[in-house]
Amino acid sequence: MKSSKVVKSIQEAVALSGLKSGMTVSFHHHLRNGDYVLNMVMEQVAAAGIKDLTVNASSLFDIHAPLIDHIKNGVVTTIQTNYMSSKIGKAISNGLMKSPVQFRTHGGRPSDIVLGRTPIDVAFIAAPSADCMGNCSGKYGKSACGSLGYAVPDAMHAKKVVVITDSLVQYPLLDWSIPESYVDYVVAVDEIGDINGIVSGTTKITRDPVGLVMAQRAAQVIKHSGLLKDGFSFQTGAGGATLAAAKFLKDIMLRENIKGSFGLGGITGYMVDMLEAGCFESLLDVQCFDLKAVESIRKNPKHQEISSIHYASPSARSAVVDSLDVVLLGATEVDTDFNVNVHTDSNGYIMGGSGGHSDTAAGAKLAMIIAPLFRARLPIVTDRVNCISTPGQDVDVLVTQAGIAVNPKNKELALRLKDAGLPVVDIHELKAIAEKITGQPKPLPKGDKTVANVIWRDGTIIDTIKNVPTEGGTL
């Protein structure tokens, strides 16, 4: 047995890994917009003269904008990811890459890794703590980010695995997320990231009156759905309105003494509050969205770390999303067939991705979209979304400030909500109400180049994203 797997630098780890032009490297996003590791690794890869790489990253944030230059220089020629924020997204939408980005879901990505559809040559794992043999965890160290759930399939199936840490501890590290048996090399660096970047995006309850109306209605939909009873399971996103809905739901559960089984997904401090208040028996955490969640997963044995395979893989023997009762989700657009877009903005630029949206909608008994009737004078409901991220067959309810639309497949749910006195309306009526205020928007101009393929959780392409035409043409 080696006495240590520690090597001197990322440069040395890249060389020892055997990484060559044309191969695939992978990264995870638990440090979110505070991640330094992807940029550090790609700088060394470029310096080594390696070209034509596929980057398989569970998500990409604005901090990863240096990838744009690596694409221009031919270091990176393919991107596989589940989410892409706007800096890189805009460059891609302008036609930066020759080959389309491959967008997967948080469940589809590990499924395809395990099945060998997206083989990884070298996985680079940002680990807030690790020992000399590669046992590593996200729960401890100065850069603690909590769960490392998205990195697990990479560690299990990559040909070579490099752990990069800024807290090298005595062997053996206890309470590891990933064991040494998967790890080839360990690199200690000064900093792997800025933990303040974990809290990227909206992670505060909305104070907007419209958002609060929607949140209250969403909680009432759950209450009257027939699902809110002992053993109830729940997931919510980190948006302001969905967090407010979770707060109103917490109030109902405490008032009516309902004991849920588990909260799921990317965990926020608000879900931690629900656990500590006794609303749930456990939290199953694939990613921590804020520092309160990081502290909780470190201290509370009822707050459990799970891999992305366990979370949502459709090819696993089972996944937690298959046992989920209710999920609250957002949208940039919803069409009259209940298809949802979370990939592109109102101008057609890439600014997001499915993440776990499609997976939880497919698994949950009740998948609810919370969205305002219009944003920036553009209606949320349209005849056809510009990109299908989650198909309408998996969406049950749209909650807006002007009413609640129930997918026609759910007649019993519609009757339950009407009997409860909730304002149930046809989704076409919501579209008409919005257009009376905003007018009918002009169709978005689309180029003729496919810049991204949207791959559903089973591996099939459900939509494509075209370039946004610019005055100077595509890049």
C-alpha positions in Angstrom: 0.0 0.0 0.0 1.2 3.5 -0.8 2.0 5.6 2.3 0.5 8.6 0.6 -1.3 9.6 -2.6 -0.4 13.3 -2.1 1.3 14.9 -5.1 2.9 18.3 -5.2 0.6 20.2 -7.5 -2.4 20.1 -9.8 0.1 20.3 -12.7 1.7 17.0 -11.4 -1.7 15.4 -10.9 -2.7 16.2 -14.5 0.5 14.7 -15.8 0.2 11.5 -13.6 -3.4 11.0 -14.6 -2.5 10.4 -18.2 -4.9 13.1 -19.4 -4.5 13.6 -23.2 -6.1 15.6 -25.9 -9.6 14.3 -26.8 -10.4 13.0 -23.3 -13.1 13.9 -20.8 -12.6 15.7 -17.5 -15.4 16.1 -14.9 -16.2 18.5 -12.0 -18.9 18.9 -9.4 -20.6 22.1 -8.3 -21.0 21.9 -4.5 -19.1 25.2 -4.1 -21.4 26.7 -6.7 -20.4 30.3 -7.6 -17.5 30.1 -5.1 -15.7 27.2 -6.8 -12.0 27.8 -7.7 -11.1 24.2 -8.7 -12.5 24.0 -12.2 -10.6 27.2 -13.2 -7.3 26.1 -11.5 -7.4 22.7 -13.2 -8.3 24.0 -16.7 -5.5 26.6 -16.4 -3.0 23.7 -15.9 -4.6 21.6 -18.6 -4.2 24.5 -21.1 -0.6 25.1 -20.0 0.1 21.5 -20.8 -1.0 22.0 -24.4 -3.9 19.5 -24.0 -6.8 20.2 -26.5 -10.2 19.0 -27.6 -11.4 18.1 -24.2 -15.0 17.3 -23.1 -15.9 19.1 -19.8 -18.5 17.1 -17.9 -19.6 19.4 -15.0 -22.7 18.9 -12.9 -23.3 22.6 -13.1 -21.5 25.7 -14.4 -21.6 29.2 -12.8 -20.5 32.7 -13.6 -17.2 32.1 -11.8 -16.4 29.6 -14.5 -16.4 32.2 -17.2 -12.7 31.5 -18.0 -14.1 28.5 -19.8 -15.1 30.9 -22.6 -11.4 31.5 -23.5 -10.6 27.8 -23.3 -13.4 27.1 -25.8 -12.0 29.9 -28.1 -8.5 28.4 -27.9 -9.7 24.8 -28.6 -8.9 23.4 -25.2 -12.5 22.6 -24.7 -14.7 21.5 -27.6 -17.6 19.8 -25.8 -19.6 20.7 -22.7 -21.9 18.3 -20.8 -23.7 19.9 -17.9 -27.0 20.1 -16.0 -27.1 23.8 -15.5 -25.3 26.9 -16.9 -25.6 30.4 -15.6 -25.8 33.4 -17.8 -22.2 34.5 -18.5 -21.2 31.2 -20.2 -24.8 30.7 -21.4 -24.8 34.0 -23.3 -21.6 33.1 -25.1 -22.9 29.7 -26.0 -26.2 31.2 -27.2 -24.2 33.5 -29.5 -22.8 30.5 -31.2 -19.4 30.2 -29.5 -19.1 26.4 -29.7 -19.0 24.2 -32.8 -20.8 21.3 -31.1 -24.0 21.7 -29.1 -23.9 21.7 -25.3 -25.4 18.5 -23.9 -27.8 19.4 -21.1 -28.8 16.6 -18.8 -30.7 16.4 -15.5 -29.3 15.8 -12.0 -30.6 12.3 -12.3 -29.8 11.8 -16.0 -26.1 12.7 -15.5 -25.2 10.0 -13.0 -27.4 7.5 -14.9 -25.4 8.1 -18.1 -22.1 7.9 -16.2 -23.0 4.6 -14.6 -24.3 3.2 -17.9 -21.1 4.2 -19.7 -22.8 6.6 -22.1 -20.6 9.5 -20.9 -17.3 8.0 -19.8 -15.0 10.1 -17.7 -11.2 9.9 -18.0 -10.2 12.1 -15.1 -12.5 13.4 -12.4 -11.3 16.3 -10.3 -13.1 16.5 -6.9 -13.1 19.7 -4.9 -13.0 18.4 -1.3 -13.1 20.7 1.7 -11.3 18.0 3.8 -9.3 15.0 2.8 -6.6 12.7 4.2 -3.4 11.5 2.4 -5.1 8.5 0.9 -8.1 10.4 -0.5 -10.9 9.8 2.0 -12.7 13.1 1.6 -15.7 15.0 2.9 -17.6 18.2 2.3 -18.7 18.6 5.9 -15.4 19.8 7.4 -12.7 22.3 6.8 -12.6 26.0 6.1 -14.3 25.5 2.8 -17.0 23.2 4.0 -19.9 22.9 1.5 -21.8 20.0 3.0 -23.0 17.2 0.8 -20.7 16.0 -2.0 -23.6 14.0 -3.6 -23.0 15.1 -7.2 -19.3 14.0 -7.1 -20.0 10.4 -6.1 -20.7 8.9 -9.5 -17.6 10.6 -10.9 -15.5 9.1 -8.2 -17.0 5.7 -8.7 -16.7 5.5 -12.5 -13.9 7.8 -13.7 -10.7 6.1 -14.9 -8.6 8.4 -12.7 -9.8 10.4 -9.7 -7.9 13.5 -8.3 -9.0 14.9 -5.0 -8.1 18.6 -4.5 -8.4 19.9 -0.9 -7.4 22.9 1.2 -7.7 21.0 4.4 -5.4 17.9 4.5 -6.1 16.0 7.7 -4.6 13.1 9.6 -5.4 9.6 8.2 -8.0 8.3 8.4 -10.6 11.0 7.9 -13.7 9.9 9.6 -17.3 10.4 8.3 -16.1 10.5 4.7 -18.3 11.3 1.7 -16.0 9.5 -0.8 -13.7 6.7 0.3 -10.0 6.3 -0.6 -10.8 3.2 -2.7 -11.9 5.4 -5.6 -9.1 8.0 -5.4 -5.8 8.0 -7.3 -4.1 11.3 -6.3 -4.5 14.0 -3.7 -3.5 17.6 -4.1 -3.4 20.2 -1.3 -3.9 23.8 -2.3 -4.3 27.1 -0.4 -8.0 27.5 -1.3 -10.5 25.4 -3.2 -13.2 28.1 -3.1 -15.1 30.9 -1.3 -17.9 29.4 0.8 -19.9 32.7 0.5 -20.4 31.7 -3.2 -22.4 28.6 -2.1 -25.3 31.0 -1.3 -25.7 32.0 -5.0 -29.1 32.9 -6.2 -32.2 33.7 -4.2 -32.3 31.9 -0.9 -34.5 34.3 1.1 -38.2 34.2 1.6 -39.9 36.7 -0.7 -41.4 39.9 0.7 -43.1 40.7 -2.6 -46.9 40.8 -2.1 -47.5 38.9 -5.3 -45.0 36.2 -4.3 -46.6 35.8 -0.9 -50.1 35.4 -2.5 -48.7 32.6 -4.7 -46.9 31.0 -1.8 -50.0 30.9 0.4 -52.0 29.4 -2.5 -49.3 26.8 -3.1 -49.5 25.8 0.6 -53.3 25.5 0.3 -53.0 23.3 -2.8 -50.8 20.9 -0.8 -53.1 21.0 2.2 -56.1 20.1 0.1 -54.4 17.7 -2.3 -54.9 14.7 0.0 -51.1 14.2 0.3 -50.5 16.2 3.5 -50.6 13.6 6.2 -48.3 11.7 8.4 -45.4 10.3 6.3 -45.5 13.3 3.9 -42.4 13.9 1.8 -41.4 17.2 0.3 -38.9 19.1 -1.9 -38.7 22.8 -2.7 -36.3 25.0 -4.6 -34.3 27.9 -3.3 -36.4 30.7 -4.9 -38.1 33.3 -2.8 -41.7 32.2 -3.5 -41.1 28.5 -3.1 -39.3 29.2 0.2 -42.3 31.3 1.4 -44.6 28.4 0.4 -42.4 26.1 2.6 -42.8 28.5 5.5 -46.6 28.5 5.1 -46.6 24.7 4.8 -44.5 24.5 8.0 -47.2 26.6 9.8 -49.9 24.2 8.6 -47.9 21.1 9.6 -47.2 22.4 13.1 -50.8 23.6 13.6 -52.3 20.3 12.5 -49.5 18.1 14.1 -48.5 16.4 10.8 -45.3 14.5 11.0 -43.6 14.2 7.6 -41.1 11.5 6.7 -38.4 13.4 4.7 -37.4 16.6 3.0 -35.3 16.2 -0.1 -32.9 17.7 -2.5 -30.8 20.8 -2.4 -31.3 21.7 1.3 -31.7 25.3 2.6 -31.8 26.6 6.1 -35.5 26.8 5.9 -35.7 23.0 5.4 -33.4 22.7 8.4 -35.8 24.7 10.4 -38.6 22.3 9.4 -36.5 19.3 10.5 -35.7 20.9 13.8 -39.3 21.9 14.4 -40.3 18.2 13.9 -42.0 18.5 10.6 -39.8 15.8 9.1 -38.0 12.8 10.4 -35.0 13.4 8.2 -33.4 15.4 5.4 -31.9 13.7 2.4 -29.3 16.1 1.1 -27.6 15.9 -2.3 -26.4 19.6 -2.1 -26.4 22.3 0.5 -27.7 25.7 -0.7 -26.5 27.7 2.3 -24.2 27.7 5.3 -27.0 26.8 7.8 -27.6 23.6 5.8 -23.8 22.9 5.9 -23.8 23.3 9.7 -26.8 21.0 10.0 -25.4 18.2 7.9 -22.2 18.3 9.9 -24.0 18.1 13.3 -27.4 16.4 12.9 -27.5 12.6 12.2 -31.0 13.1 10.9 -29.6 15.3 8.1 -28.2 12.7 5.7 -25.9 13.0 2.7 -27.0 11.1 -0.5 -25.4 10.7 -3.9 -27.0 12.0 -7.1 -27.6 8.3 -8.0 -29.6 7.8 -4.8 -31.3 11.1 -5.3 -32.7 10.8 -8.9 -31.1 8.3 -11.3 -33.8 6.7 -13.5 -31.6 3.7 -14.1 -30.9 2.9 -10.4 -32.9 0.1 -8.8 -34.8 2.9 -7.0 -34.2 6.6 -6.3 -35.6 8.9 -3.6 -37.5 11.0 -6.1 -39.7 8.0 -6.8 -41.0 8.2 -3.2 -41.6 12.0 -3.2 -45.1 13.3 -2.5 -44.8 17.0 -3.4 -42.2 19.2 -5.2 -42.4 23.0 -5.6 -40.6 24.3 -8.7 -40.1 27.5 -10.6 -40.3 28.4 -14.4 -39.3 31.1 -16.8 -42.1 29.9 -19.1 -45.0 27.5 -19.0 -47.1 26.7 -22.1 -50.8 25.7 -22.4 -49.7 22.0 -22.5 -47.9 22.5 -19.1 -44.4 22.1 -20.6 -41.9 24.1 -18.6 -38.8 26.1 -19.6 -36.0 26.7 -17.1 -33.1 26.8 -19.6 -33.5 30.1 -21.4 -34.6 33.7 -20.6 -37.1 35.9 -22.3 -34.6 36.7 -25.0 -33.7 33.1 -25.7 -30.3 33.2 -24.0 -29.2 30.2 -21.9 -29.3 31.1 -18.2 -30.1 27.9 -16.3 -30.9 24.3 -16.8 -33.1 21.5 -15.5 -31.0 20.4 -12.6 -33.4 18.3 -10.6 -36.5 19.9 -12.1 -37.4 17.1 -14.6 -36.4 14.4 -12.1 -38.5 15.5 -9.3 -41.5 16.4 -11.5 -41.4 12.9 -13.0 -41.1 11.2 -9.5 -43.4 13.3 -7.3 -47.1 12.6 -6.9 -47.7 16.4 -7.1 -45.4 18.6 -9.1 -46.3 22.3 -8.7 -44.9 25.3 -10.6 -45.0 28.6 -8.8 -44.6 31.6 -11.2 -46.0 35.1 -11.6 -48.5 35.8 -14.4 -45.9 37.9 -16.2 -42.3 39.2 -15.8 -40.9 42.4 -17.3 -44.1 42.8 -19.2 -43.9 39.3 -20.8 -46.5 36.7 -20.0 -45.4 33.5 -18.2 -47.9 31.4 -20.1 -47.4 30.9 -23.8 -48.7 28.7 -26.6 -45.3 26.9 -26.8 -42.3 27.4 -24.5 -39.1 28.3 -26.3 -37.4 25.3 -24.8 -39.0 22.2 -23.1 -37.0 21.5 -20.0 -39.7 19.4 -18.2 -42.5 17.9 -20.3 -46.1 18.8 -19.4 -47.0 15.2 -18.8 -45.0 15.5 -15.5 -46.4 18.8 -14.3 -49.6 18.9 -12.2 -50.3 22.4 -11.2 -49.4 26.0 -12.1 -49.9 28.6 -9.3 -50.0 32.3 -10.2 -51.4 35.4 -8.5 -54.3 35.3 -10.9 -55.4 31.7 -10.3 -54.4 28.1 -10.2 -54.3 26.0 -13.3 -54.5 22.2 -12.9 -53.3 19.9 -15.7 -56.5 18.3 -17.2 -55.1 14.8 -16.5 -55.7 15.5 -12.8 -59.5 15.9 -12.6 -59.7 14.6 -9.1 -57.2 17.2 -7.9 -59.1 20.0 -9.7 -62.3 19.0 -7.9 -60.6 18.9 -4.5 -59.2 22.4 -5.0 -62.5 23.8 -6.2 -64.3 22.2 -3.3 -61.8 24.0 -1.0 -62.7 27.3 -2.5 -59.4 27.8 -4.3 -59.4 29.9 -7.5 -59.0 27.1 -10.1 -58.9 28.4 -13.7 -58.1 27.0 -17.1 -54.5 27.6 -18.2 -55.7 29.3 -21.4 -57.6 31.8 -19.2 -54.3 32.6 -17.4 -52.7 33.2 -20.8 -55.5 35.5 -21.8 -55.5 37.5 -18.5 -51.7 38.1 -18.9 -52.0 39.2 -22.5 -54.7 41.7 -21.6 -52.1 43.4 -19.4 -48.9 42.8 -21.5 -50.1 42.4 -25.0 -49.2 39.4 -27.1 -45.5 39.1 -27.4 -43.7 38.8 -30.7 -42.1 35.4 -31.4 -38.5 35.2 -30.5 -36.1 35.3 -33.4 -34.1 32.1 -33.6 -31.0 31.3 -35.5 -30.4 28.1 -37.5 -27.6 26.7 -35.4 -28.3 24.3 -32.6 -26.2 25.4 -29.6 -27.6 22.9 -27.1 -29.5 19.6 -26.9 -31.8 19.2 -23.9 -31.6 15.5 -22.9 -34.3 14.1 -20.7 -33.6 11.9 -17.8 -33.9 8.7 -19.8 -31.2 9.8 -22.3 -33.6 11.0 -25.1 -33.3 14.5 -26.6 -36.6 16.3 -25.8 -35.7 19.7 -27.3 -32.9 21.8 -28.9 -31.9 25.4 -28.3 -31.0 27.5 -31.2 -28.5 30.4 -31.3 -29.7 34.0 -30.7 -29.1 36.0 -33.9 -26.8 39.0 -33.4 -26.2 41.9 -35.6 -22.8 40.7 -36.4 -23.9 37.1 -36.9 -22.8 34.1 -34.8 -19.4 34.0 -33.3 
